[in-house]
Amino acid sequence: MALQEAPFRGILLASMHHAMPQLVRDTGDRGTTFRAGGDWIVQTLSVRGRIDALQAEANADHVAPEQASWDLSGITRIDHLGAQFFWNLWGRRRPARLTLGRGQEAFFDRLHHLGDLRVPEAPRQHFAWVIALGIGLFGFLDHVIGFIRLIGQLVLDIVRLLRNPRRGPWTEISAGVFHAGAQALGITALVGFLIGVVLSYLSSQQLRLFGADIYIVNILGLSIIRELGPLLAAILVAGRSGSAITAQLGVMRVTEELDALLVMGIPHGFRLILPRVLALGLAMPLVVVWTDAMALVGGMVSAKITLGLSYSFFIDTLPNVVKPANIWIGVCKGGVFGMLIGLTACHYGLRIEPNTSSLGQGTTASVVTAITIVILADAVFAILFKNVGI
Amino acid sequence: MDENVIEIRGLWTVYGDAVVHRDLDLDVRRGEILSIVGGSGTGKTTLIRQMIGLERPTRGTVRIFGEMMDTADVSHLAAIRNRWGMLFQQGALFSALTVFENIALPLQEMRTLPEDIIADLVMLKLDMVRLSPGDAHKMPADLSGGMIKRVALARALALEPELLFLDEPTAGLDPESCESFVSLIRALHKALGLTIVMVTHDLDTLFELTSRVAVLADQHVIAAAPVKEVIGIPHPFIKQFFLGERGQRAMEVLREYPFIV
């Protein structure tokens, strides 16, 4: 009973040059004999359904395959996949009655020599959840300690910079301001403007119910300048620059550039971390002012359309209802947020291990943590300055 | 089947103004170990990358297993690709996967082979490159340079290729692991009947393994012949490469293994 050529799906082209593997069963007086022919190689055996069909053929009459006689001398070509298939069929040992063709001996010798080598089980751990909890806890502690150490190092580096400002990494700082600040103007303007429009539109709907239209200026001015502007800018910069810094430092770890710097006696803190953190600390306040302005313009345009408030009225009223202290709070927030984002990005960047998945995880963790820390810091600001400027 | 596994005819490689290969011809015969040597910048690695279709020559044809590389259609090309393996210079192991998963990947990609046979084959390949089963769960980052090459070789052999490309197989290995890697390649070549094309700078490796050397100089193959014949050719590069001090030292090996050449 030969396996008929069925219209198999899969690599038909590959089969043009090869003979399909065949397994013929003879049931005679002296027991069952299997005769194999064709090519038993990866290209022919990997056709969908082929291995299952051959396996079914070998197991068709309730005789264990290793009890039968086997004649493989008809096989034109065999490789380790083919040999392994027979070997597994025979229960991982040589059947008593086996005829091999030329050159096939070596394959089965190799399998015989290999013995019953199985993939070792990955060591199983009891109380896995306790261990996971412990690892998580210590990992968190490790992060906290590392972060505090990073802040300490940054302070020392700033002192070093102040003592000898001429040797500071000014080129890197200015490049950082350009990347994190100037290149972020487009996206922060767009997002700020749209948020301003949405906020103004929704608020004006409510205010109109009470006839309190003109308070739109108070609501927009205070919320944008004090809260939304800095927060929006921080989230965008964390996504743009935070991820870039982490990935950059991570790749430097992978390519051993970080080690090369240390060997040359160039400390990471002064050359890599300080310029990035300072650049973000400088650029962020500027980005915040820009975002504020754009959001207010958006709100103003929307207020003009929905409530009919004139631009001149909006601009005249704004300084009277929003105290200057709010602007300072917003700008300070920007600076602090920027430095926090820079520190978080550097912290994760330096911890990346030299493999691709660590790079991905580290960058994600960096952005998520940076945004979380920014929001926490925002809450602290809200409590500290609850009596200022309102 | 014809004797030549690879036939390169009239190949030109031009990057901008720089001509790397000019009208280059090269044949690789079935069952041989061909080494490509040449000074730096003569496009040895580029030539290998063109053979396996990672790069396209500016002009000329590359034929592998009688198939034209640039006119073969996609499904056909996929079938041919399974007939060769490539060992990259740095190993190019997938750093996110374990040793076991790295070797199993090409087999699993066929999507038709049962998992238990794949596991058996991976263990067989590990044993072939003389690694222990205990290494199966290690990550590439935890391996030494020699082990990375071995795992990469096992992965290159996963689909039972007839043709194996080696890019600087012994670069970056210490002399001891270099020697054992060379003997491993020699044993596998003999056991599996492979055709091997390799790029190497290492004269020891060259003398111990090669059946023919193709010398790249002056933008084409100036000689493709057994080492003994190539050494006799009066060309400045060949003189400097084989008969310099480094070459003399490596020639000692020739006296120890005269049967190779």
Interface residues (C-beta under 8 A of the other chain):
Chain A: G10 I11 L13 A14 I41 V42 Q43 L45 S46 V47 R48 G49 R50 I51 D79 H80 L81 Q84 F85 W87 N88 A106 R110 L111 L114 L117 R118 V119 P120 A122 E353 P354 N355 T356 S357
Chain B: S75 H76 A78 A79 N82 R83 F94 S95 A96 F100 M110 R111 T112 L113 P114 D116 I117 A119 D120 L121 V122 M123 L124 K125 D127 M128 P133 G134 A136 H137 M139 P140 A141 L159 E160 A191
